[in-house]
Amino acid sequence: MHPTALLSAACAGLLAASLLASPAALAQATQQVTPTQQAPDRVAPVPIGPTPVEISAETRRAQEAASSGRAVEALDALDEAAALVAEKMPLTIRRATFVAEEPQGYGVFNPRDSTSFATRQPLLVYAELAGQGWRQSGDIFRTDLVLDFELRRADGQSLVAQQAFNTIATASRRRNREFFLYVTYSFTGIEPGEYVVRTTVRDRVGNKQSSFDLAFSIRQ
């Protein structure tokens, strides 16, 4: 029996001040995926050498504002400097792990204490993202992300893959940097054994992509 997957994904960008609040999912979708021989896009190579980023003007403005007691202005300047760095950096997965339940916000999650799952048990995945691009429309900043997946045996044999199983578009009045993904994988027709699921994130605004692998086992 070929494995199939029931997939869903949610994505949210949060401000630090709202970490204790329960965020609404900004995008969510679920669909039945049939086996396919088409593998997801591979990760684009990281640029060789550092990418020049000029942030000295913003850091000077932050220093001057902080020295004059203008704390909010100083923070705004540092935010702008950080946004400049994020715009030039590769799309980066800062952390990826299986979780025991749906995360409540950026950094507000309970990691799962095992990578062993029962047959048909959903795999809940939390991942932190950095370097995504923002498209500005008036005073609104928008993201445009696409998720692919591939399920492989531990020996590298590809079992099932799907491009664009979820597309995520968010809109915010801030270029939020505390950004996370929450993905649920539910595989059927999968035999007990060792596996790897690869999640690829493609950023259509910044024209860059990254992926991460999570190894797991299925027990009877």
C-alpha positions as CSV (number, residue, x, y, z in Angstrom):
1,M,0.0,0.0,0.0
2,H,1.3,3.4,-0.9
3,P,1.4,5.9,1.9
4,T,-0.8,8.9,1.7
5,A,-0.8,12.0,3.9
6,L,-3.4,14.3,5.4
7,L,-1.7,17.6,5.9
8,S,-2.4,20.9,7.5
9,A,-0.3,23.9,8.3
10,A,-0.7,27.2,10.1
11,C,1.6,30.1,10.3
12,A,1.7,33.1,12.6
13,G,4.0,36.1,13.2
14,L,3.8,37.5,16.7
15,L,5.1,40.5,18.5
16,A,7.0,39.9,21.7
17,A,4.3,41.7,23.8
18,S,1.7,39.2,22.7
19,L,3.5,36.0,23.4
20,L,1.2,35.1,26.3
21,A,-1.9,35.6,24.1
22,S,-3.4,32.8,22.0
23,P,-2.9,33.8,18.4
24,A,-5.4,33.1,15.7
25,A,-4.0,31.1,12.8
26,L,-3.3,33.4,9.9
27,A,-3.6,30.7,7.3
28,Q,-4.7,27.1,7.4
29,A,-5.6,24.4,4.9
30,T,-6.1,20.7,4.9
31,Q,-6.1,18.4,1.9
32,Q,-5.8,14.7,0.9
33,V,-2.5,14.1,-0.8
34,T,-2.0,11.2,-3.2
35,P,1.3,9.5,-4.0
36,T,3.4,11.2,-6.6
37,Q,6.9,10.8,-8.0
38,Q,7.5,14.6,-8.0
39,A,9.9,15.6,-5.3
40,P,9.8,19.0,-3.7
41,D,12.2,21.8,-4.7
42,R,15.6,21.4,-3.3
43,V,17.1,23.9,-1.0
44,A,18.8,26.8,-2.8
45,P,22.5,27.0,-1.8
46,V,23.5,29.5,0.8
47,P,25.3,32.5,-0.8
48,I,29.1,32.2,-0.6
49,G,30.6,34.8,1.7
50,P,28.8,37.5,3.6
51,T,26.2,39.8,2.0
52,P,27.0,43.5,2.6
53,V,24.4,45.1,4.8
54,E,24.6,48.7,5.8
55,I,23.1,49.3,9.2
56,S,25.5,51.9,10.7
57,A,23.0,54.8,10.1
58,E,20.3,53.0,12.0
59,T,22.6,51.9,14.9
60,R,23.9,55.5,15.2
61,R,20.3,56.8,15.4
62,A,19.5,54.2,18.0
63,Q,22.5,55.2,20.1
64,E,21.7,58.9,19.9
65,A,18.1,58.3,20.7
66,A,18.9,56.0,23.7
67,S,21.4,58.5,25.0
68,S,18.8,61.2,24.9
69,G,16.2,59.1,26.7
70,R,14.1,58.5,23.6
71,A,13.8,54.7,24.2
72,V,10.9,54.1,21.7
73,E,12.8,55.8,18.9
74,A,15.9,53.8,19.7
75,L,13.9,50.6,19.5
76,D,12.4,51.6,16.2
77,A,15.9,52.3,14.8
78,L,17.1,48.9,16.0
79,D,14.0,47.2,14.5
80,E,14.8,48.9,11.1
81,A,18.4,47.6,11.3
82,A,17.2,44.1,12.1
83,A,14.8,44.3,9.1
84,L,17.7,45.2,6.8
85,V,19.7,42.2,8.0
86,A,16.7,39.9,7.7
87,E,16.0,41.1,4.1
88,K,19.5,40.1,3.0
89,M,20.0,36.9,4.9
90,P,19.1,33.4,3.5
91,L,15.7,32.0,4.5
92,T,16.6,30.2,7.7
93,I,15.0,27.6,10.0
94,R,16.1,28.6,13.4
95,R,14.5,25.7,15.2
96,A,12.3,22.7,14.2
97,T,10.9,20.0,16.5
98,F,8.0,17.7,17.1
99,V,5.7,19.1,19.7
100,A,3.2,17.5,22.1
101,E,0.3,19.9,21.3
102,E,-0.5,22.9,19.2
103,P,1.8,25.8,20.1
104,Q,0.3,28.9,21.6
105,G,2.7,31.4,20.2
106,Y,6.3,32.0,19.1
107,G,8.5,30.1,21.6
108,V,5.3,29.0,23.5
109,F,5.4,25.3,22.8
110,N,5.9,21.9,24.5
111,P,8.5,19.8,22.8
112,R,7.6,16.1,22.4
113,D,9.8,13.8,24.5
114,S,9.9,11.1,21.9
115,T,10.2,10.8,18.1
116,S,8.4,7.4,18.1
117,F,4.7,7.5,17.0
118,A,1.9,4.9,16.8
119,T,0.4,4.1,13.4
120,R,-1.9,6.9,12.2
121,Q,-0.8,9.1,15.1
122,P,-0.5,12.7,13.8
123,L,3.0,14.3,13.8
124,L,2.8,17.9,15.1
125,V,5.7,20.1,14.0
126,Y,6.8,23.5,15.2
127,A,9.4,25.5,13.3
128,E,10.8,29.0,13.7
129,L,11.5,31.0,10.6
130,A,13.8,33.9,9.9
131,G,14.7,35.9,6.8
132,Q,11.3,35.8,5.1
133,G,10.6,38.6,2.7
134,W,7.8,41.2,3.0
135,R,5.9,42.9,0.2
136,Q,4.7,46.3,1.2
137,S,1.3,47.5,0.1
138,G,0.5,50.9,1.6
139,D,1.1,50.5,5.3
140,I,0.6,46.7,5.1
141,F,3.4,44.2,4.9
142,R,2.6,40.8,3.3
143,T,4.3,37.4,3.1
144,D,3.9,34.8,0.5
145,L,5.1,31.4,1.5
146,V,4.6,27.9,0.0
147,L,5.2,24.6,1.8
148,D,6.3,21.3,0.2
149,F,6.9,18.0,1.8
150,E,8.6,14.7,1.1
151,L,8.4,11.5,3.2
152,R,11.5,9.2,2.9
153,R,12.6,5.9,4.5
154,A,15.7,6.2,6.7
155,D,17.7,4.8,3.8
156,G,16.7,7.7,1.6
157,Q,14.0,6.0,-0.5
158,S,11.3,8.5,-1.4
159,L,7.8,7.3,-0.6
160,V,5.5,10.3,-1.2
161,A,6.0,14.0,-1.9
162,Q,3.8,17.0,-2.6
163,Q,4.6,20.5,-3.8
164,A,2.6,23.4,-2.5
165,F,0.5,21.4,-0.1
166,N,-0.1,24.7,1.7
167,T,0.3,28.3,0.7
168,I,0.6,30.9,3.5
169,A,-0.1,34.6,3.1
170,T,0.0,36.9,6.1
171,A,-0.7,40.6,6.4
172,S,0.7,42.9,9.2
173,R,1.4,46.5,9.9
174,R,4.8,45.4,11.2
175,R,7.5,43.2,9.7
176,N,7.2,40.7,12.4
177,R,10.4,38.7,13.0
178,E,9.0,36.3,15.6
179,F,7.6,34.0,13.0
180,F,6.7,30.4,13.3
181,L,5.2,27.5,11.4
182,Y,2.9,24.8,12.8
183,V,2.4,21.8,10.6
184,T,0.4,18.6,11.2
185,Y,1.3,15.4,9.2
186,S,-1.0,12.4,9.3
187,F,0.3,9.5,7.3
188,T,-1.8,6.5,6.4
189,G,-0.6,3.2,4.8
190,I,2.9,3.6,6.4
191,E,4.5,0.5,7.9
192,P,6.4,0.4,11.1
193,G,10.0,1.5,10.7
194,E,12.3,4.5,10.5
195,Y,11.5,7.6,8.4
196,V,12.4,11.2,7.7
197,V,9.9,13.9,6.7
198,R,11.4,16.9,4.9
199,T,9.5,20.2,5.0
200,T,10.5,22.8,2.4
201,V,9.6,26.5,2.8
202,R,9.6,28.6,-0.4
203,D,9.5,32.4,0.0
204,R,8.0,33.9,-3.2
205,V,8.6,37.5,-2.1
206,G,12.2,37.1,-1.2
207,N,12.9,34.4,-3.9
208,K,14.6,32.1,-1.5
209,Q,13.9,28.8,0.2
210,S,15.0,26.5,3.0
211,S,14.1,23.1,4.3
212,F,14.4,20.9,7.4
213,D,14.4,17.2,8.1
214,L,12.8,15.5,11.1
215,A,13.6,11.8,11.7
216,F,10.9,9.7,13.4
217,S,9.8,6.0,13.8
218,I,6.5,4.3,13.5
219,R,5.7,1.5,15.9
220,Q,3.0,-1.1,15.8
